[in-house]
Amino acid sequence: RESREELGLVLRAPSVWGQLRALPDRQGQMVAPVVANLGPLEDLTLTPNPDEVEEVFTLPLAHLLREENQGYTHFRTAGRYGYTLPVFLNGPHKVWGLTAIITELTLELLAPDRY
């Protein structure tokens, strides 16, 4: 649903590889990430929803697997350490929050010997 709402991208059943475990978002709603093969990026037609998406960018798997592009962000709650989340770096872009958690889970599945 989110891929259609945010990017105008409709996933067809044959392209879906599977679903990751459901995760809560900041509002407590459960999010069910779907892993799919979208084919060559140049063949995709994306129509980003400007109310949902500021910018679209891609990161190659090899980039995500390089240690220098991986990090963690520590968050404080009530003035004390609260929790730590992964972050992935790419020039001006940072993948963080729920997207970084989903990215980390995906990397653990796709490249368990390298991540």
Sequence and secondary structure as in RCSB ss.txt:
>XXXX:A:sequence
RESREELGLVLRAPSVWGQLRALPDRQGQMVAPVVANLGPLEDLTLTPNPDEVEEVFTLPLAHLLREENQGYTHF
RTAGRYGYTLPVFLNGPHKVWGLTAIITELTLELLAPDRY
>XXXX:A:secstr
 HHHHHH     GGGEEEE   EE TTS EE  EEE    GGG      TTT S      HHHHHSGGGEEEEEE
EETTEEEEEEEEEEETTEEE HHHHHHHHHHHHHH TTT 
